[in-house]
Amino acid sequence: MTATLAPSPWPAPTPAASPCSPWRFARELHTPSGVVLLWVLRRNCSLSPRQLLRAVLAVSAAALAVALFFWWRGATLVLPFAGLEVLGLVGVVLLYGRHATDHETLTLSNGELQVAHQCGSRVDRTAFRAACVRVEPRAGDASLVELSGQGRRAHVGRYVLPHCRPALAQELRRALRGTGAAAAKESELELK
């Protein structure tokens, strides 16, 4: 038996570059009121709702088919326990489905940064003036990105890989700096 190693189709990562450096988290939207930067940070769900429903139905049907076979052969307690198994599976899937759409949305437009975090059915919203926002690691938990300003705080990056959070923070800083520079130019033009 022989083994052959083929070269990788992916380029080798450079040690100096961050693994997330080629990524951009923001989408740029052009609206009549100007350019809007939008960051949507969400969970990476590997199954669509339809695929998840099919998988649950297949597992439930198999468990009930085996239980019905044994019930027919005289093992009457197998069917109630199979029913409990299916109910437990449905409960876990419902709990998963409640949080599968959790996400964070950051919107930068007209000198304002709006942060919305949806967790289940609850949505927390915070708004900042873009020129006053500080972007730094969260105190006590360096893995999340903390946005602070005007006496308010918001923590973002829950749904971003930990090693990509510094790239997200850097991108936010650049976008906020660009907005601050644009606001300074506008105020200079108004003074003239």
DOMARDO-184831 format. One record per residue: x, y, z of N, C-alpha, C in turn. Coordinates in Angstrom, 3 decimals, padded with zeros to 6 digits. Last residue first. Layout:
BEGIN
X|Y|Z|X|Y|Z|X|Y|Z
...
This chain:
BEGIN
-016.660|077.901|007.828|-016.154|078.832|006.793|-017.236|079.592|006.137
-018.047|076.138|009.437|-017.465|077.325|010.063|-017.009|078.352|009.037
-018.706|074.119|007.661|-019.791|074.916|008.227|-019.265|076.192|008.847
-016.197|072.993|007.174|-016.912|073.649|006.071|-018.036|074.520|006.592
-015.678|071.926|009.717|-014.810|072.967|009.174|-015.514|073.717|008.046
-017.691|069.992|009.844|-017.765|071.117|010.783|-016.849|072.246|010.336
-016.806|068.273|007.795|-018.101|068.931|007.669|-018.195|070.131|008.596
-014.380|067.399|008.873|-014.375|068.170|007.632|-015.684|068.921|007.456
-015.364|065.996|011.106|-014.505|067.156|011.317|-014.454|068.023|010.069
-016.756|063.943|009.827|-017.511|064.901|010.639|-016.687|066.152|010.899
-014.615|062.585|008.634|-015.645|063.187|007.779|-016.450|064.219|008.550
-013.294|061.720|010.934|-012.606|062.635|010.013|-013.613|063.331|009.104
-015.251|060.005|011.973|-014.822|061.177|012.746|-014.119|062.195|011.875
-015.330|058.086|009.994|-016.522|058.886|010.249|-016.160|060.131|011.022
-012.763|057.029|010.261|-013.162|057.640|008.994|-014.389|058.510|009.158
-012.978|055.997|012.840|-012.013|057.062|012.576|-012.362|057.791|011.284
-014.830|053.980|012.365|-015.191|055.087|013.251|-014.249|056.266|013.068
-013.335|052.322|010.686|-014.596|052.888|010.207|-015.002|054.085|011.058
-011.175|051.639|012.374|-010.944|052.341|011.105|-012.214|053.021|010.602
-012.559|050.302|014.457|-011.777|051.519|014.727|-011.551|052.325|013.458
-013.620|048.116|013.032|-014.515|049.092|013.657|-013.787|050.402|013.940
-011.226|046.836|012.345|-012.112|047.333|011.290|-013.093|048.369|011.839
-010.292|046.158|014.896|-009.503|047.055|014.048|-010.370|047.647|012.943
-012.300|044.385|015.725|-012.061|045.625|016.472|-011.290|046.631|015.625
-011.930|042.344|013.810|-013.201|043.062|013.882|-013.013|044.388|014.602
-009.368|041.522|014.543|-009.579|042.078|013.199|-010.896|042.846|013.146
-009.879|040.519|017.140|-009.017|041.699|016.967|-009.168|042.330|015.578
-011.620|038.301|016.418|-012.145|039.485|017.115|-011.207|040.694|017.049
-010.528|036.024|015.412|-010.918|037.049|014.442|-011.428|038.327|015.107
-010.155|034.256|017.464|-008.950|034.793|016.839|-009.267|035.846|015.773
-012.872|033.625|018.137|-012.019|034.421|019.033|-010.780|034.997|018.365
-015.322|034.171|015.598|-014.270|033.318|016.150|-013.317|034.151|017.003
-018.307|035.763|016.584|-017.114|035.809|015.742|-016.071|034.907|016.397
-020.377|036.116|018.282|-020.569|035.142|017.212|-019.434|035.179|016.194
-019.647|038.143|020.018|-019.991|036.827|020.565|-020.000|035.747|019.494
-019.131|040.739|019.320|-018.173|039.734|018.889|-018.467|038.346|019.429
-019.613|043.300|021.850|-019.897|042.649|020.575|-018.829|041.606|020.279
-021.107|045.154|024.351|-020.109|044.118|024.075|-020.525|043.382|022.809
-021.401|048.538|025.248|-021.972|047.401|024.520|-020.826|046.437|024.224
-022.188|051.265|027.390|-021.286|050.198|026.958|-022.071|049.146|026.197
-022.280|054.799|028.130|-022.910|053.533|027.734|-021.846|052.549|027.285
-021.172|057.286|028.507|-021.693|056.584|029.668|-022.379|055.270|029.355
-020.149|058.010|026.030|-021.331|058.715|026.522|-021.974|057.984|027.698
-018.834|054.753|025.318|-018.892|056.184|025.059|-020.195|056.750|025.582
-017.608|051.672|024.018|-018.034|052.527|025.123|-017.987|053.979|024.696
-017.503|048.342|023.200|-017.739|049.668|022.646|-018.240|050.531|023.789
-015.371|045.611|023.411|-016.231|046.528|024.150|-016.295|047.862|023.428
-015.258|042.358|022.269|-014.902|043.736|021.945|-015.893|044.639|022.676
-014.103|039.429|024.096|-015.118|040.231|023.424|-014.603|041.646|023.176
-011.809|038.452|025.394|-012.203|037.857|024.129|-013.265|038.673|023.393
-011.092|039.358|027.855|-010.427|039.972|026.712|-010.896|039.422|025.375
-012.771|040.077|030.409|-012.912|039.011|029.405|-012.365|039.572|028.100
-011.967|042.237|031.945|-012.247|040.965|032.601|-012.372|039.806|031.629
-013.229|044.471|029.592|-012.549|044.330|030.875|-012.955|043.006|031.521
-012.854|043.841|026.146|-013.760|043.890|027.298|-012.971|043.657|028.577
-010.698|045.913|024.185|-011.068|044.593|024.716|-011.937|044.761|025.954
-012.316|048.710|022.493|-011.233|048.092|023.256|-011.651|046.704|023.713
-013.209|051.696|021.158|-013.232|050.258|020.859|-012.037|049.643|021.563
-015.263|054.427|021.900|-013.971|053.776|022.112|-014.147|052.292|021.871
-016.994|057.052|020.313|-016.939|055.625|020.641|-015.496|055.175|020.817
-017.468|059.631|019.447|-017.188|059.419|020.873|-017.000|057.960|021.261
-018.197|059.714|016.806|-016.968|060.408|017.173|-016.550|060.125|018.616
-020.694|058.446|016.748|-019.513|057.754|016.212|-018.211|058.407|016.650
-022.724|058.205|019.507|-022.206|059.122|018.493|-020.876|058.541|018.040
-024.618|055.155|019.860|-023.483|056.000|020.210|-023.274|057.042|019.125
-027.155|053.087|021.216|-026.724|054.014|020.162|-025.611|054.904|020.704
-028.365|049.807|021.655|-027.561|050.902|022.188|-027.122|051.762|021.019
-030.702|047.252|022.453|-030.214|048.265|021.508|-029.458|049.353|022.259
-031.526|043.897|022.639|-030.925|045.019|023.363|-030.333|045.978|022.348
-034.224|041.782|022.417|-033.323|042.602|021.615|-032.840|043.764|022.475
-035.403|038.479|022.916|-035.009|039.761|023.505|-034.015|040.483|022.599
-035.844|035.969|022.007|-036.840|036.968|021.613|-036.494|038.357|022.155
-032.534|035.143|021.514|-033.885|034.593|021.650|-034.889|035.613|021.153
-031.000|038.009|021.323|-030.774|036.732|021.981|-032.141|036.145|022.293
-029.594|040.519|019.439|-030.790|039.695|019.598|-030.389|038.356|020.188
-028.343|043.650|019.768|-028.009|042.255|020.055|-029.302|041.504|020.299
-027.288|046.465|018.015|-028.447|045.666|018.426|-027.992|044.224|018.617
-026.021|049.673|017.869|-025.682|048.284|018.166|-026.948|047.586|018.642
-025.183|052.348|015.807|-026.265|051.669|016.509|-025.887|050.197|016.650
-023.469|055.258|015.588|-023.273|053.810|015.599|-024.384|053.202|016.439
-023.587|058.136|013.557|-024.141|057.399|014.693|-023.885|055.906|014.507
-022.967|059.596|011.288|-022.267|059.901|012.527|-022.803|059.190|013.749
-024.550|058.356|009.276|-024.800|059.746|009.694|-024.183|060.065|011.050
-024.047|055.048|010.425|-024.557|055.978|009.414|-024.796|057.336|010.045
-023.479|051.843|011.113|-022.797|053.130|011.190|-023.303|054.010|010.064
-024.674|049.225|012.960|-024.973|050.084|011.818|-024.312|051.427|012.051
-024.480|045.901|013.849|-023.903|047.213|014.079|-024.129|048.030|012.813
-026.052|043.211|015.316|-026.061|044.091|014.152|-025.492|045.436|014.566
-025.811|039.842|016.206|-025.497|041.227|016.568|-025.458|042.031|015.278
-028.085|037.083|016.853|-027.099|037.831|016.077|-026.872|039.206|016.682
-029.843|033.995|016.785|-029.211|035.053|017.581|-028.159|035.759|016.725
-031.079|031.874|015.579|-031.048|033.139|014.838|-030.483|034.286|015.668
-030.996|029.815|017.395|-030.267|029.643|016.130|-030.153|030.953|015.360
-032.509|029.857|019.693|-031.278|030.653|019.675|-030.487|030.516|018.375
-034.686|028.266|019.093|-034.924|029.571|019.718|-033.690|030.460|019.632
-033.591|025.882|018.179|-034.213|026.793|017.220|-034.450|028.173|017.790
-032.791|024.709|020.608|-031.790|025.089|019.606|-032.370|026.129|018.643
-035.339|024.241|021.677|-034.395|025.103|022.384|-033.306|025.592|021.440
-036.298|022.437|019.737|-036.981|023.718|019.945|-036.079|024.716|020.679
-034.495|020.336|020.131|-034.507|021.024|018.840|-035.217|022.370|018.960
-035.203|019.550|022.707|-033.847|020.048|022.453|-033.809|020.833|021.143
-037.856|018.661|022.230|-037.570|019.751|023.169|-036.204|020.377|022.934
-037.439|016.519|020.471|-038.186|017.686|020.000|-037.927|018.889|020.916
-036.093|014.791|022.236|-035.436|015.263|021.025|-036.125|016.521|020.491
-038.112|014.296|024.126|-036.860|014.945|024.521|-036.122|015.529|023.328
-039.973|012.967|022.476|-040.332|014.239|023.109|-039.086|015.012|023.557
-038.457|010.680|021.845|-038.847|011.596|020.764|-039.238|012.952|021.340
-038.265|009.539|024.425|-037.057|009.885|023.665|-037.377|010.900|022.574
-040.933|009.034|025.006|-040.179|010.006|025.816|-038.914|010.465|025.095
-041.373|007.037|023.045|-042.129|008.294|023.002|-041.446|009.383|023.814
-039.699|005.086|024.042|-039.380|005.664|022.736|-040.126|006.987|022.555
-041.122|004.498|026.355|-039.788|005.084|026.469|-039.329|005.678|025.138
-043.502|003.390|025.280|-043.546|004.634|026.058|-042.165|005.291|026.190
-042.309|001.081|023.845|-043.006|002.169|023.141|-043.122|003.441|023.992
-041.297|-000.680|025.773|-040.378|-000.016|024.847|-041.049|001.195|024.199
-043.171|-002.047|027.223|-042.618|-000.815|027.812|-041.666|-000.073|026.873
-043.846|-004.412|025.850|-044.784|-003.282|025.830|-044.198|-001.990|026.389
-042.728|-006.676|024.008|-042.048|-005.783|024.958|-042.826|-004.468|024.999
-044.028|-008.119|021.963|-044.386|-008.353|023.354|-043.686|-007.494|024.378
-043.687|-007.537|019.326|-043.097|-008.798|019.766|-043.338|-009.056|021.261
-044.785|-005.013|019.227|-045.499|-006.087|018.529|-045.001|-007.457|018.981
-042.732|-003.682|020.531|-044.057|-003.704|021.157|-044.882|-004.852|020.553
-040.692|-003.949|018.642|-040.554|-004.634|019.920|-041.887|-004.700|020.678
-041.840|-002.349|016.568|-041.463|-003.734|016.330|-041.380|-004.493|017.654
-042.090|000.120|017.858|-043.297|-000.596|017.427|-042.999|-002.068|017.159
-039.374|000.747|018.204|-040.234|000.560|019.372|-041.499|-000.208|019.011
-038.557|001.026|015.544|-037.936|-000.008|016.377|-038.823|-000.292|017.587
-040.218|003.204|014.875|-040.319|001.943|014.134|-039.721|000.794|014.948
-039.319|005.220|016.611|-040.679|004.697|016.763|-040.869|003.376|016.014
-036.730|005.604|015.597|-036.925|005.200|016.996|-038.312|004.605|017.201
-037.302|006.390|012.946|-036.509|005.186|013.199|-036.724|004.691|014.635
-038.753|008.752|013.383|-039.391|007.628|012.693|-038.632|006.332|012.953
-036.763|010.330|014.632|-038.002|009.987|015.346|-038.688|008.780|014.708
-034.882|010.561|012.572|-034.493|009.920|013.842|-035.731|009.485|014.609
-036.486|011.881|010.625|-035.852|010.589|010.331|-035.476|009.858|011.621
-037.227|014.265|011.929|-038.255|013.312|011.495|-037.665|011.935|011.231
-034.701|015.420|012.254|-035.496|015.071|013.435|-036.570|014.057|013.066
-033.984|015.801|009.558|-033.160|014.955|010.432|-033.946|014.512|011.663
-035.986|017.584|008.681|-035.845|016.264|008.064|-035.050|015.312|008.952
-035.405|019.794|010.316|-036.703|019.125|010.425|-036.637|017.717|009.832
-032.858|020.450|009.330|-033.011|020.046|010.721|-034.328|019.304|010.930
-033.506|021.214|006.731|-032.632|020.059|006.941|-032.753|019.536|008.368
-035.072|023.495|007.331|-035.669|022.363|006.599|-034.828|021.090|006.791
-033.219|025.227|008.598|-034.384|024.710|009.327|-035.033|023.499|008.643
-029.878|024.061|007.769|-031.007|024.969|007.556|-032.200|024.418|008.344
-026.971|023.548|009.719|-028.178|022.997|009.105|-029.225|024.093|008.908
-024.972|025.045|010.876|-024.611|024.162|009.776|-025.821|023.563|009.071
-024.726|028.368|011.722|-025.587|027.181|011.834|-025.338|026.293|010.623
-022.927|030.505|013.252|-022.718|029.679|012.069|-023.518|028.392|012.250
-024.511|033.525|014.347|-024.038|032.161|014.572|-023.839|031.442|013.243
-023.448|036.786|013.146|-024.420|035.768|013.539|-023.758|034.421|013.737
-023.281|040.090|012.629|-022.489|039.007|013.205|-023.463|037.971|013.746
-023.223|042.488|010.371|-024.168|041.503|010.891|-023.343|040.299|011.323
-022.622|045.805|009.898|-021.987|044.585|010.357|-023.087|043.686|010.903
-022.684|048.319|007.545|-023.510|047.375|008.287|-022.693|046.137|008.616
-022.562|051.707|006.750|-021.771|050.503|006.985|-022.573|049.603|007.908
-023.915|053.739|004.304|-024.179|053.069|005.575|-023.291|051.841|005.648
-023.732|056.858|002.731|-023.194|055.499|002.823|-023.450|054.966|004.230
-026.837|058.682|002.244|-025.388|058.525|002.308|-024.985|057.072|002.377
-029.515|058.852|001.783|-028.981|059.699|002.857|-027.465|059.575|003.002
-029.967|056.941|-000.200|-030.107|058.363|-000.545|-029.528|059.294|000.525
-027.283|054.516|000.251|-028.670|054.948|000.400|-028.766|056.420|-000.008
-025.305|051.804|-000.106|-025.464|053.182|-000.587|-026.943|053.529|-000.562
-023.538|049.879|002.206|-024.805|050.100|001.522|-024.897|051.562|001.123
-021.091|047.585|002.778|-021.307|048.996|002.497|-022.583|049.134|001.673
-020.533|045.411|005.445|-021.090|045.590|004.105|-021.370|047.071|003.941
-017.772|044.193|007.399|-018.806|045.183|007.083|-019.264|045.085|005.640
-015.724|042.396|007.599|-016.954|042.080|008.292|-018.094|042.982|007.828
-013.470|040.971|005.487|-014.122|042.223|005.858|-015.448|041.839|006.467
-010.416|039.148|005.526|-011.864|039.220|005.697|-012.296|040.644|005.957
-007.691|039.026|005.546|-008.333|039.297|004.262|-009.849|039.457|004.381
-007.187|038.612|008.399|-006.865|039.884|007.753|-007.509|040.065|006.380
-007.504|036.381|009.918|-008.744|037.031|009.480|-008.466|038.305|008.697
-005.027|035.579|010.699|-005.799|034.643|009.881|-007.087|035.268|009.353
-002.680|038.247|010.178|-003.725|037.637|011.000|-004.511|036.673|010.135
000.695|037.851|009.094|-000.687|038.267|008.855|-001.642|037.541|009.791
003.073|036.615|009.738|002.869|037.999|010.156|001.405|038.411|010.026
003.057|034.043|008.620|002.996|034.179|010.069|002.698|035.601|010.524
000.827|033.319|005.999|002.048|034.000|006.402|001.966|034.240|007.896
-000.426|030.122|005.078|-000.602|031.415|005.743|000.743|032.007|006.114
-000.170|028.788|001.801|000.259|028.700|003.190|000.100|030.067|003.841
-003.088|028.537|-000.241|-001.756|029.080|000.023|-001.436|028.987|001.510
-004.622|025.457|-001.066|-004.691|026.717|-000.327|-003.287|027.252|-000.098
-004.240|023.017|-002.171|-004.692|024.061|-003.086|-004.751|025.423|-002.409
-001.260|021.252|-001.243|-002.520|021.870|-000.827|-002.940|022.927|-001.840
000.002|018.482|-003.118|000.155|019.821|-002.556|-001.224|020.427|-002.260
-000.513|015.143|-001.947|-000.686|016.159|-002.978|-000.492|017.528|-002.353
001.100|012.255|-001.178|000.685|013.543|-000.638|000.617|014.550|-001.776
000.247|008.895|-001.276|000.782|010.022|-002.027|000.235|011.305|-001.418
001.072|005.684|-000.172|000.351|006.938|000.087|001.037|008.045|-000.683
000.565|002.220|-000.828|001.357|003.433|-000.891|000.464|004.639|-000.619
000.839|-001.164|000.000|000.000|000.000|000.000|000.892|001.238|000.000
